[in-house]
Amino acid sequence: MKELIEQLTYELQEKNPKITEEKARTWIELLASDFESSYAKAGYDYQGTEVVEKVVRQWIDSYGENIHEFAASNPKYAHLLND
């Protein structure tokens, strides 16, 4: 999973050069964790890292360019991503 986090961090930074590597990694870890917990709460069995990777990549493609703006509007994440 560590290599996957590193790869997704790189991809997010490529999509959004406005954020640091540290913040990109934090975003990836938050997105992956959020997806896994939401999926589990919905009663689905764990499908493995492949599903997490697919979903997080979709989010990077869709929202990666502006993901840094999301923290300002969501207190759940803002305290983790503020300088």
CNS distance restraints for C-alpha pairs under 8 A (distance, minus, plus):
assign (resid   1 and name CA) (resid   5 and name CA) 6.18 0.50 0.50
assign (resid   1 and name CA) (resid  49 and name CA) 7.33 0.50 0.50
assign (resid   2 and name CA) (resid   6 and name CA) 6.28 0.50 0.50
assign (resid   3 and name CA) (resid   7 and name CA) 6.17 0.50 0.50
assign (resid   4 and name CA) (resid   8 and name CA) 6.09 0.50 0.50
assign (resid   4 and name CA) (resid  53 and name CA) 7.55 0.50 0.50
assign (resid   5 and name CA) (resid   9 and name CA) 5.95 0.50 0.50
assign (resid   5 and name CA) (resid  25 and name CA) 7.07 0.50 0.50
assign (resid   5 and name CA) (resid  28 and name CA) 6.69 0.50 0.50
assign (resid   5 and name CA) (resid  29 and name CA) 7.18 0.50 0.50
assign (resid   6 and name CA) (resid  10 and name CA) 6.24 0.50 0.50
assign (resid   6 and name CA) (resid  25 and name CA) 7.35 0.50 0.50
assign (resid   7 and name CA) (resid  11 and name CA) 6.28 0.50 0.50
assign (resid   8 and name CA) (resid  12 and name CA) 6.11 0.50 0.50
assign (resid   8 and name CA) (resid  25 and name CA) 8.00 0.50 0.50
assign (resid   8 and name CA) (resid  28 and name CA) 6.75 0.50 0.50
assign (resid   8 and name CA) (resid  56 and name CA) 7.91 0.50 0.50
assign (resid   8 and name CA) (resid  57 and name CA) 7.20 0.50 0.50
assign (resid   9 and name CA) (resid  13 and name CA) 6.23 0.50 0.50
assign (resid   9 and name CA) (resid  21 and name CA) 6.97 0.50 0.50
assign (resid   9 and name CA) (resid  24 and name CA) 5.38 0.50 0.50
assign (resid   9 and name CA) (resid  25 and name CA) 5.10 0.50 0.50
assign (resid   9 and name CA) (resid  28 and name CA) 6.26 0.50 0.50
assign (resid  10 and name CA) (resid  14 and name CA) 6.18 0.50 0.50
assign (resid  10 and name CA) (resid  21 and name CA) 7.70 0.50 0.50
assign (resid  10 and name CA) (resid  24 and name CA) 7.87 0.50 0.50
assign (resid  11 and name CA) (resid  15 and name CA) 6.27 0.50 0.50
assign (resid  11 and name CA) (resid  60 and name CA) 7.60 0.50 0.50
assign (resid  12 and name CA) (resid  16 and name CA) 5.93 0.50 0.50
assign (resid  12 and name CA) (resid  24 and name CA) 6.26 0.50 0.50
assign (resid  12 and name CA) (resid  60 and name CA) 5.97 0.50 0.50
assign (resid  12 and name CA) (resid  64 and name CA) 5.92 0.50 0.50
assign (resid  12 and name CA) (resid  65 and name CA) 7.97 0.50 0.50
assign (resid  13 and name CA) (resid  17 and name CA) 5.09 0.50 0.50
assign (resid  13 and name CA) (resid  18 and name CA) 7.74 0.50 0.50
assign (resid  13 and name CA) (resid  19 and name CA) 6.68 0.50 0.50
assign (resid  13 and name CA) (resid  20 and name CA) 7.35 0.50 0.50
assign (resid  13 and name CA) (resid  21 and name CA) 6.79 0.50 0.50
assign (resid  13 and name CA) (resid  24 and name CA) 6.32 0.50 0.50
assign (resid  15 and name CA) (resid  60 and name CA) 7.45 0.50 0.50
assign (resid  15 and name CA) (resid  61 and name CA) 7.64 0.50 0.50
assign (resid  15 and name CA) (resid  64 and name CA) 5.82 0.50 0.50
assign (resid  15 and name CA) (resid  65 and name CA) 5.42 0.50 0.50
assign (resid  16 and name CA) (resid  64 and name CA) 6.02 0.50 0.50
assign (resid  16 and name CA) (resid  65 and name CA) 4.65 0.50 0.50
assign (resid  16 and name CA) (resid  66 and name CA) 7.16 0.50 0.50
assign (resid  16 and name CA) (resid  67 and name CA) 7.91 0.50 0.50
assign (resid  18 and name CA) (resid  68 and name CA) 7.88 0.50 0.50
assign (resid  19 and name CA) (resid  23 and name CA) 6.12 0.50 0.50
assign (resid  19 and name CA) (resid  24 and name CA) 6.31 0.50 0.50
assign (resid  19 and name CA) (resid  68 and name CA) 6.98 0.50 0.50
assign (resid  20 and name CA) (resid  24 and name CA) 6.08 0.50 0.50
assign (resid  21 and name CA) (resid  25 and name CA) 6.07 0.50 0.50
assign (resid  22 and name CA) (resid  26 and name CA) 6.22 0.50 0.50
assign (resid  23 and name CA) (resid  27 and name CA) 6.10 0.50 0.50
assign (resid  23 and name CA) (resid  81 and name CA) 6.52 0.50 0.50
assign (resid  24 and name CA) (resid  28 and name CA) 6.23 0.50 0.50
assign (resid  25 and name CA) (resid  29 and name CA) 6.13 0.50 0.50
assign (resid  26 and name CA) (resid  30 and name CA) 6.05 0.50 0.50
assign (resid  26 and name CA) (resid  81 and name CA) 7.61 0.50 0.50
assign (resid  27 and name CA) (resid  31 and name CA) 5.99 0.50 0.50
assign (resid  28 and name CA) (resid  32 and name CA) 6.04 0.50 0.50
assign (resid  28 and name CA) (resid  56 and name CA) 7.41 0.50 0.50
assign (resid  29 and name CA) (resid  33 and name CA) 6.00 0.50 0.50
assign (resid  30 and name CA) (resid  34 and name CA) 5.88 0.50 0.50
assign (resid  31 and name CA) (resid  35 and name CA) 6.06 0.50 0.50
assign (resid  31 and name CA) (resid  56 and name CA) 6.62 0.50 0.50
assign (resid  32 and name CA) (resid  36 and name CA) 6.16 0.50 0.50
assign (resid  32 and name CA) (resid  52 and name CA) 6.19 0.50 0.50
assign (resid  32 and name CA) (resid  53 and name CA) 7.89 0.50 0.50
assign (resid  32 and name CA) (resid  56 and name CA) 6.51 0.50 0.50
assign (resid  33 and name CA) (resid  37 and name CA) 6.13 0.50 0.50
assign (resid  34 and name CA) (resid  38 and name CA) 6.00 0.50 0.50
assign (resid  35 and name CA) (resid  39 and name CA) 5.93 0.50 0.50
assign (resid  35 and name CA) (resid  52 and name CA) 7.09 0.50 0.50
assign (resid  36 and name CA) (resid  40 and name CA) 6.15 0.50 0.50
assign (resid  36 and name CA) (resid  46 and name CA) 7.78 0.50 0.50
assign (resid  36 and name CA) (resid  52 and name CA) 7.15 0.50 0.50
assign (resid  37 and name CA) (resid  41 and name CA) 6.04 0.50 0.50
assign (resid  38 and name CA) (resid  42 and name CA) 6.20 0.50 0.50
assign (resid  39 and name CA) (resid  43 and name CA) 6.77 0.50 0.50
assign (resid  39 and name CA) (resid  44 and name CA) 5.81 0.50 0.50
assign (resid  39 and name CA) (resid  45 and name CA) 7.91 0.50 0.50
assign (resid  39 and name CA) (resid  46 and name CA) 7.77 0.50 0.50
assign (resid  40 and name CA) (resid  44 and name CA) 5.39 0.50 0.50
assign (resid  40 and name CA) (resid  45 and name CA) 6.67 0.50 0.50
assign (resid  40 and name CA) (resid  46 and name CA) 7.04 0.50 0.50
assign (resid  47 and name CA) (resid  51 and name CA) 6.16 0.50 0.50
assign (resid  48 and name CA) (resid  52 and name CA) 6.99 0.50 0.50
assign (resid  49 and name CA) (resid  53 and name CA) 5.91 0.50 0.50
assign (resid  50 and name CA) (resid  54 and name CA) 6.16 0.50 0.50
assign (resid  51 and name CA) (resid  55 and name CA) 6.23 0.50 0.50
assign (resid  52 and name CA) (resid  56 and name CA) 6.07 0.50 0.50
assign (resid  53 and name CA) (resid  57 and name CA) 5.98 0.50 0.50
assign (resid  54 and name CA) (resid  58 and name CA) 6.27 0.50 0.50
assign (resid  55 and name CA) (resid  59 and name CA) 6.33 0.50 0.50
assign (resid  56 and name CA) (resid  60 and name CA) 6.14 0.50 0.50
assign (resid  57 and name CA) (resid  61 and name CA) 6.14 0.50 0.50
assign (resid  58 and name CA) (resid  62 and name CA) 6.08 0.50 0.50
assign (resid  59 and name CA) (resid  63 and name CA) 5.53 0.50 0.50
assign (resid  59 and name CA) (resid  64 and name CA) 6.67 0.50 0.50
assign (resid  60 and name CA) (resid  64 and name CA) 4.22 0.50 0.50
assign (resid  60 and name CA) (resid  65 and name CA) 7.67 0.50 0.50
assign (resid  61 and name CA) (resid  65 and name CA) 7.96 0.50 0.50
assign (resid  63 and name CA) (resid  67 and name CA) 5.64 0.50 0.50
assign (resid  66 and name CA) (resid  70 and name CA) 7.22 0.50 0.50
assign (resid  67 and name CA) (resid  71 and name CA) 7.48 0.50 0.50
assign (resid  68 and name CA) (resid  72 and name CA) 7.81 0.50 0.50
assign (resid  69 and name CA) (resid  73 and name CA) 7.31 0.50 0.50
assign (resid  70 and name CA) (resid  74 and name CA) 6.33 0.50 0.50
assign (resid  71 and name CA) (resid  75 and name CA) 6.94 0.50 0.50
assign (resid  71 and name CA) (resid  77 and name CA) 5.52 0.50 0.50
assign (resid  71 and name CA) (resid  78 and name CA) 4.54 0.50 0.50
assign (resid  71 and name CA) (resid  81 and name CA) 6.85 0.50 0.50
assign (resid  72 and name CA) (resid  78 and name CA) 5.85 0.50 0.50
assign (resid  73 and name CA) (resid  78 and name CA) 7.64 0.50 0.50
assign (resid  74 and name CA) (resid  78 and name CA) 6.05 0.50 0.50
assign (resid  75 and name CA) (resid  79 and name CA) 6.70 0.50 0.50
assign (resid  77 and name CA) (resid  81 and name CA) 6.45 0.50 0.50
assign (resid  78 and name CA) (resid  82 and name CA) 5.90 0.50 0.50
